[in-house]
Amino acid sequence: MGGTSPATRDEAGTRALGTERRGAVVAALMLAMALSALDSTVVSTAVPQIVGDLGGFSTFSWLFSGYLLAVTVTLPVYGKLSDTFGRKPVLVAGAIVFLLGSLLCAGAWSMTALIAFRVVQGLGGGALQGTVQTLAADLYPLKERPKIQSKLSTVWAVSAIAGPGIGGVLAAYADWRWIFLVNLPIGTVALWLIVRHLHEPRRHEPRRHENGTRARIDWAGALAVFAAGGVLLTALVQGGVAWPWLSAPSLALFAAGFALVGVVVFVERRAAEPIIPGWVWRRRTIAAVNLALGALGLLMVAPTVFLPTYAQSVLGLAPVAAGFVLSVWTLTWPIAAALSQHVYRRIGFRNTALTGIGAAALILSAFPLLPYPGQAWQPMLLMLLLGAALGLFQLPLIVGVQSTVGWSERGTTTASVLFCRQTGQTLGAAVFGAVANSVLAARLGGASDLDSVTRALDAGTVPEATRHAVADAVHAVYLGASCAAVVAFLVLLFVAPRRFPVLTD
């Protein structure tokens, strides 16, 4: 009889960990995920204090864009690194980089420096997001995997609700720099738990293939992926904001980005160990999940970006109350995710996800039917239902696709899924921002856009015509989001296999 494969031995080693110290490692994963989940929500409430201290109002949006870009473009790199060197060294290195970025942010002396240090944070955040999700699948067999995924979903939910409050309290009663310093004790505890309790199979050198050849990292491909992703995402983030879509800077960035994509394809086809291997897109299950979760990222922009403005300008709510209208979906999302295992065990991963995204399409298309101006409970009810639908959609796909690959491919697979979702969010912000601004311009005149509405909200005066225009703009965005949900539905229906080819644990 032949020996077990390296992937099987790695899987067994990680499973053995689960019987001894898995609880401590899960606690570390939740703390690491909290660092990443809290980051943007905590910082957003302190922007006025940061701008007042450092200046740079015209560039402060890069506090979020720079972090998002760094996280997104590094996900594929960290996924491949974790498959080659193991999860622990990648997670430890990512946490150290994140904490270093946090410390640097706390000592920033200008907006430019703070933005640069936020990028450093993002370089570590990419490792946290991808590796935590991969380890979650390593630690639990398929039948128990929803437990850890629902715990991680709960971390995101609590962070979405508590983050703005924590940021506001720190900015008001301490100093905005404590928003970054508070990461240090949390991250230190997570690091200590990982170093002490996570023991993977020993690797004195990079993993070898079954034929005995040494696995190598495709550093040229990693650099090409980073450059192409950074340029294209910058074009999407800044287009229509810093410059018009058809301006020279926008066209130049897109041209350079697509040229770099060509370089990525050229380099990766010749690499022995490509960062983005071709099998990620050749396997129907992984390709379908990537596309479906890319559409999820796109449609999520509608509520997360536009609903708070709608709640303030159309419903007349205060900022805190407007934030609560949005945050209610974080109550039903993890609950539905935790219960989804009872559904997909009966009807399968694909059919469960089809049910969730089909319901989400109907809920999103119902938003434009809300009466004007309406009452706060009406969009809140839709958000509660939407959270439940998306919880039923996302978790079965992540658990399902992770279960179709072995240990040595799981990091790359998980990273590709997260990369597509993050890219979808960036694309959605650009597309739906353009849609909202075009509707506002048509209703109020060529010079009107969402930024002018935000300034009117800050001044405390929103004319009735502007309220109507905002309602129409957000309705158009929600219709676009429902179209994205339909695209996800069709992808799963026609591309994904009826039954995912799940490997035996």
Helices and strands as residue ranges (DSSP letters): H 6-20, H 22-44, H 47-54, G 57-59, H 62-85, H 87-106, H 111-139, G 142-144, H 145-173, H 178-181, H 183-197, H 219-238, H 248-270, H 279-282, H 284-301, I 302-306, H 307-313, H 319-327, H 329-347, H 349-366, G 367-369, H 377-402, H 407-444, H 450-459, H 464-494
